[in-house]
Structure formats: C-alpha cells, structure tokens
C-alpha cells in the first residue's frame, strides 16, 4: 500500500496536474473576484508603450501601483494584453506556472527528487499566482540558464539570462553559472547578441528615443522603489528586512549585502569541485536563495523561488549521510515558518504578532543558505548524492 502511494505521488502526471491545478484554481478565483491589479499593471504597460505614454508614472484610474519592469517586458506581455483581460490574466498565470514546472522538470533529478522539489514548493505556487507575479517566469529563466549551460546549449542560456535581466534585473543571477560553462566564448557572444536583440525588440512598436528614455527612467524608478521598500511591512521580507526589524537599527544594507556576496562567492575557489554535479546544483540553490534573501524588493510571493531552492538543496546535499536529522529539521522548519505561515493552517496571532512584523519568513531560508555555503566550502562532492 505504501509503495503504491509512493509511486502515485512520484508520478509526473500527478505532479503536473497538482502544480497546474493550483495555478488554475487560483487564477479562476481571481477572475471571479475581479481582483488582479498586478496583471492590469502588466497588460497596460504594453498599451502605454504603443501610445508612447510614460511607463513609470502613476495611472491611478487604471492601476494601483507603479510599473517596475524594463520596457522589453511589454513585448512579453503583448500576446496576453491583446486578449480580453480575464482570459489574458488566466493564460498569463498558467503560462508562467507551466514554464516554471517545465524548467524544474529539465533538471537532472531522479523521480523522487523531482517529486520532493515540487511538493515542497507547490503551496507557494498559490501565493505567487495570487499576485499574478512575473517572478514565476524569472525563476524559470534562471533555472533554464543553469540547465542549458549544463547541456552545453550556451547560446540559449544567454537568451534566458538577458531576457530575465532586461525585464526584471533578477535574471542576472543566471551569470552565477558562467564559470561552469565549457563554452565561455560562445556564452559571452550569446549574451552580446541577445542583449542587442532584446534591447531593440520594443522598437517594433515604439520609437528608438522612447525605448532608450524608458530604460533610463526604469533605473530611476528602481532606485526610488528600493528606498520605499526598506520601510514597508509587506516588502523587504528578506534577511535584510528581518535584521532591520529585529534590531530596530537603521544601517546601510551594504553591511549585510557585501559579506553575503563574499560568502556566496567563496565556493568558486574550489575549482576542483566544478566537475561534480551536486556542487553545481548547490550553486543553483544558493543563487536562488541569495536572490530572495538579499533583496529589499522581496515579498511573500517571492518565496516560491526560495522553496524550490530549498527542495533542490535537500535532495542534492552531500550531507544526507552525515547530518540527516539536521537537514530534515531545517526542511520541516522551512515548510512551517516560510511556506505555511501565510496560510490559515498557521496560528494567526503568531503570524500577525511575530512572523509578519519581524519578517521571520526569511529565518529558515537564511539558516539553510548558510548551511549550503558551509557544505560548498567543506564537503567533498566527488561522490554524488543519491
């Protein structure tokens, strides 16, 4: 009976239906309630670009917040923006969910490992779709940049990196895998080629002057938004925000970010380990977690990325034989505090009085990220994990 259940849960068809079913149920709920303001911002950006209207100003009659993505994003959203808004929103959410599932399925994971990653992160699919977030697609692009470099398809890996970077900056995280490429010149030339193509793409429907000016405005609005995020309860749910809120101190984020970057980069010194897949997998996990933990723009929905990273770490860590109890504890702690703390399964008073005010969602992921860095610096990856 247990074996049958195990086989059922590991079935890719079941996992796909579960993953996409969560996305569909959430998007249908949004359609019925008429609450999909983020998608409105996304879709309106295309029409603003078509009419050469400013992208980075408030349109209070149309939307509730600023547009915060590069003008190249307007090309990505265009197929959805031309559809009736409810249909476009549903398809937008489902395409992003499907893209991310497909990216994870292309990782070199055994059936049980793939099942763990999906099951650990599926709850956060609901949270991300609830906000109609593009971060779902960005995470897929980062994973695909890793996958395509692994498969020696560096030209297409470059597309994922450039597209993610020129639409939401976070795609630049894909460069974390540059040193693992066996074709660095091909990857570099691909980056240059796709940067030109993606930069010019919006000029199919907007003037060159408008496109160049929009990129400049994008930088300015990101700097402005970063300043606002530091004091928002609903944003900066990161390691940065957690330390600010717990200590009550006002200090430059660079005091945290710079040591974090050093810790992240130190494992690159272990060049002899580059040939081991588990070592490279932990870099993928570390990069995804770093993106969430060291950004002032991190919101609740961003933890889908973190939970995928945690799942990858758990199934690929070389310490399953030496610290299995600690690994399992960290995984369960992360599921409870990071993933479930935003649901009704979690005591409301703990969520409202402690988790939200102090950004404690970041705590388990921070501990796991530190353990990943420790493993990368100390473990021998010659023997791959099962």
C-alpha positions in Angstrom: 0.0 0.0 0.0 2.8 2.4 1.0 4.7 1.6 -2.2 1.6 2.2 -4.3 1.1 5.6 -2.6 4.8 6.4 -3.1 4.6 5.6 -6.8 1.4 7.6 -7.2 2.9 10.7 -5.5 6.1 10.4 -7.6 4.1 10.1 -10.9 5.0 13.1 -13.1 1.4 13.3 -14.4 0.0 13.6 -10.8 2.6 16.3 -10.0 1.9 18.2 -13.2 -1.9 18.2 -12.5 -1.3 19.2 -8.9 1.0 22.1 -9.9 -1.1 23.4 -12.8 -4.3 22.7 -10.9 -3.2 25.0 -8.1 -2.4 27.7 -10.6 -5.7 27.3 -12.4 -7.8 27.3 -9.3 -6.1 30.4 -8.0 -6.4 32.3 -11.3 -10.1 31.3 -11.7 -10.7 32.6 -8.2 -9.1 35.9 -9.1 -11.2 36.1 -12.3 -14.5 35.6 -10.3 -13.5 38.2 -7.7 -12.1 40.6 -10.3 -9.0 41.2 -8.2 -6.0 41.0 -10.4 -4.5 44.5 -10.2 -0.9 43.4 -10.9 -1.9 41.9 -14.2 -3.7 45.1 -15.1 -0.4 47.0 -14.5 1.5 44.4 -16.7 -1.0 44.5 -19.5 -1.5 48.3 -19.5 2.3 48.7 -19.9 2.0 47.3 -23.5 -0.7 49.8 -24.4 1.3 52.6 -22.8 4.3 51.7 -24.9 2.2 51.5 -28.0 0.9 55.1 -27.4 4.4 56.3 -26.3 3.0 57.2 -22.9 5.3 57.3 -19.9 5.7 53.8 -18.4 6.9 54.8 -14.9 4.2 57.2 -13.7 1.1 56.6 -11.6 -2.1 55.9 -13.6 -4.5 56.0 -10.6 -7.6 55.5 -12.7 -6.2 52.3 -14.3 -3.9 50.7 -11.7 -2.9 50.9 -8.1 0.9 50.9 -8.3 3.9 51.7 -10.5 5.1 49.6 -13.4 8.6 48.4 -12.3 9.9 46.3 -15.2 12.1 47.1 -18.3 10.3 48.2 -21.5 11.3 44.8 -23.0 8.7 43.3 -20.7 6.0 45.0 -22.8 6.9 42.6 -25.6 6.5 39.6 -23.4 3.1 40.6 -22.1 1.8 41.7 -25.5 0.2 38.3 -26.5 -1.8 38.4 -23.3 -2.6 42.1 -23.3 -4.5 41.9 -26.6 -6.9 39.3 -25.2 -9.9 40.1 -23.0 -8.5 41.0 -19.6 -9.8 38.0 -17.6 -8.7 35.5 -20.3 -5.3 37.2 -20.6 -4.8 37.1 -16.8 -5.6 33.3 -16.6 -3.3 32.4 -19.5 -0.6 34.7 -18.1 -0.7 32.8 -14.8 -0.9 29.4 -16.4 1.9 30.0 -18.9 4.2 31.2 -16.1 3.3 28.2 -14.0 3.9 25.8 -16.9 7.2 27.4 -17.8 8.5 27.0 -14.3 7.3 23.4 -14.0 9.0 22.6 -17.3 12.2 24.3 -16.1 12.3 22.2 -12.9 11.5 19.0 -14.9 14.6 19.6 -17.1 16.9 19.5 -14.1 18.8 16.2 -13.7 16.7 14.9 -10.9 15.6 11.4 -10.1 11.8 10.8 -9.8 11.8 11.0 -6.0 14.0 14.1 -6.1 11.8 15.9 -8.6 8.7 14.9 -6.5 10.3 16.4 -3.4 11.1 19.7 -5.1 7.5 20.0 -6.5 5.8 19.0 -3.3 7.9 21.3 -1.1 7.2 24.4 -3.3 3.6 23.8 -4.6 2.0 25.7 -1.8 3.8 28.8 -2.8 2.6 28.5 -6.3 -0.8 29.6 -4.9 0.8 32.7 -3.3 2.7 33.7 -6.4 -0.3 33.2 -8.7 -2.5 35.2 -6.3 -0.3 38.2 -7.2 -0.1 37.2 -10.9 3.7 37.5 -10.5 6.3 37.5 -13.2 8.8 36.3 -10.6 7.5 32.8 -11.5 8.8 33.2 -15.0 12.0 34.8 -13.8 12.7 31.8 -11.6 12.2 29.6 -14.6 14.6 31.6 -16.7 17.3 31.3 -14.0 16.8 27.6 -13.7 16.9 27.3 -17.5 20.1 29.3 -17.7 21.6 26.6 -15.4 20.1 23.7 -17.3 21.1 25.0 -20.7 24.7 25.6 -19.6 24.7 22.1 -18.2 23.5 20.8 -21.6 26.2 22.9 -23.4 23.5 25.0 -25.1 25.2 28.2 -24.1 23.7 30.4 -26.8 20.2 29.7 -25.5 21.3 30.0 -21.9 22.4 33.5 -22.8 18.9 34.3 -24.0 17.4 33.3 -20.6 20.0 35.5 -18.8 19.5 38.5 -21.0 15.7 38.3 -21.1 15.4 38.0 -17.4 17.9 40.8 -16.8 16.4 43.3 -19.2 12.8 42.7 -18.0 13.3 42.4 -14.2 17.1 42.6 -13.4 16.9 39.4 -11.3 17.7 37.4 -14.4 21.3 38.5 -14.0 21.6 35.8 -11.3 22.0 33.4 -14.2 25.5 34.6 -14.6 26.3 32.8 -11.4 26.8 29.7 -13.5 29.2 31.3 -16.0 32.3 29.6 -14.6 30.7 26.2 -15.1 30.3 26.7 -18.9 32.5 24.7 -21.2 32.0 27.3 -23.9 32.6 30.6 -22.3 33.2 32.5 -25.5 30.0 31.1 -27.0 28.1 32.2 -23.9 29.7 35.6 -23.9 28.9 36.2 -27.6 25.4 34.9 -27.0 25.0 37.5 -24.2 26.0 40.3 -26.5 23.8 39.1 -29.4 20.7 38.6 -27.3 21.3 41.9 -25.4 21.1 43.7 -28.8 18.0 41.8 -29.9 16.1 42.2 -26.6 17.1 45.9 -26.5 15.8 46.5 -30.0 12.6 44.4 -29.6 10.3 47.1 -28.3 11.3 49.3 -31.3 8.9 47.2 -33.3 6.1 49.2 -31.8 7.8 52.2 -30.1 10.3 54.8 -31.3 14.0 54.4 -30.5 14.0 57.6 -28.5 11.1 56.4 -26.4 12.8 53.0 -25.8 16.1 54.5 -24.7 14.4 57.0 -22.5 12.3 54.3 -20.9 15.4 52.3 -19.9 16.8 55.4 -18.2 13.6 56.0 -16.4 13.5 52.4 -15.3 16.8 52.8 -13.4 15.5 55.9 -11.7 12.2 54.3 -10.5 14.0 51.2 -9.2 16.3 53.4 -7.1 13.2 55.2 -5.8 11.3 52.0 -5.1 14.3 50.5 -3.3 14.1 53.3 -0.8 10.4 52.8 -0.2 10.8 49.0 0.3 13.1 49.3 3.3 10.3 50.7 5.4 7.4 48.6 4.1 5.9 45.8 6.2 4.7 44.0 3.1 8.0 44.2 1.3 11.7 43.6 2.2 10.6 40.3 3.7 14.2 39.2 3.4 17.3 38.7 5.5 17.9 42.5 5.2 14.4 43.3 6.4 14.5 40.7 9.2 17.7 42.2 10.6 16.4 45.7 10.4 13.1 44.9 12.1 14.5 42.7 14.8 17.3 45.1 15.8 15.3 48.3 15.2 18.5 49.8 13.9 18.9 51.9 10.8 22.0 50.9 8.8 23.1 50.6 5.3 22.2 47.3 3.7 25.7 47.1 2.3 26.8 45.9 5.7 24.8 42.8 5.0 25.0 42.5 1.3 28.8 42.7 0.9 29.5 39.9 3.4 26.7 37.9 1.8 28.3 38.3 -1.6 31.7 37.3 -0.3 30.2 34.1 1.3 28.3 33.4 -1.9 31.5 33.7 -4.0 33.9 31.9 -1.8 32.9 28.4 -3.1 34.1 29.4 -6.5 37.6 29.0 -5.2 37.1 25.2 -5.1 37.8 24.8 -8.8 38.4 21.1 -8.5 34.8 20.6 -7.4 33.4 22.2 -10.6 33.1 18.8 -12.3 30.7 17.4 -9.6 27.1 17.9 -10.4 26.0 18.1 -6.8 28.4 21.0 -6.2 26.9 22.8 -9.2 23.3 22.1 -8.0 24.1 23.7 -4.7 25.2 26.8 -6.5 21.8 26.9 -8.2 20.1 26.5 -4.8 22.4 29.2 -3.3 21.9 31.6 -6.1 18.1 31.3 -5.9 18.1 31.8 -2.2 20.6 34.7 -2.4 18.2 36.5 -4.8 15.4 36.3 -2.2 17.3 36.9 1.0 19.4 39.9 -0.2 16.8 42.0 -2.0 14.7 44.8 -0.4 12.0 44.0 -3.0 11.3 40.5 -1.7 7.6 40.0 -0.9 5.7 36.9 0.3 5.2 35.6 -3.3 9.0 35.6 -3.8 9.3 32.6 -1.6 8.2 30.3 -4.3 11.8 30.8 -5.6 13.2 30.1 -2.2 11.2 26.9 -1.6 12.3 25.5 -4.9 15.9 26.2 -3.9 15.3 24.5 -0.5 13.9 21.5 -2.3 16.9 21.3 -4.6 19.3 21.6 -1.7 17.5 18.8 0.3 17.7 16.3 -2.5 21.2 17.2 -3.6 23.1 17.9 -0.4 26.2 15.7 0.2 25.4 15.7 3.9 22.4 13.3 3.9 24.5 10.6 5.4 26.3 12.8 8.0 23.6 15.3 9.1 20.2 13.7 8.1 18.4 14.8 11.2 19.5 18.4 10.9 18.6 18.5 7.2 15.2 17.2 7.9 14.6 19.6 10.8 15.6 22.5 8.6 13.3 21.4 5.8 10.3 21.0 8.1 11.1 24.3 9.9 11.2 26.0 6.5 7.9 24.4 5.3 6.2 25.5 8.6 7.6 29.0 9.0 8.4 30.1 5.4 5.7 28.4 3.4 2.7 27.7 5.7 3.0 30.9 7.9 0.9 32.8 5.4 -2.0 30.2 5.4 -4.9 29.6 7.8 -3.0 26.4 8.9 -0.7 28.6 10.9 -1.8 30.3 14.2 -3.0 33.8 13.3 -1.5 35.5 16.4 1.9 34.2 15.7 1.7 35.3 12.0 0.4 38.8 12.8 2.5 39.4 16.0 5.8 37.8 15.1 6.2 36.4 11.6 5.0 39.5 9.6 6.4 42.3 11.8 9.8 40.8 12.0 10.0 39.2 8.5 10.6 35.8 10.1 9.8 34.0 6.8 13.4 34.7 6.0 14.8 32.9 9.0 14.7 29.2 7.9 15.9 30.1 4.4 18.8 32.1 5.9 19.9 29.1 8.0 19.6 26.8 5.0 21.6 29.2 2.8 24.4 29.4 5.4 24.4 25.6 5.6 24.7 25.4 1.8 27.7 27.7 1.8 29.3 25.7 4.6 28.7 22.5 2.6 30.2 24.0 -0.6 33.3 25.1 1.4 33.9 21.9 3.3 32.4 18.9 1.7 33.9 16.5 -0.9 31.5 16.3 -3.8 33.3 13.5 -5.6 30.7 11.0 -4.6 27.3 12.4 -5.9 24.3 12.2 -3.6 21.7 9.6 -4.5 
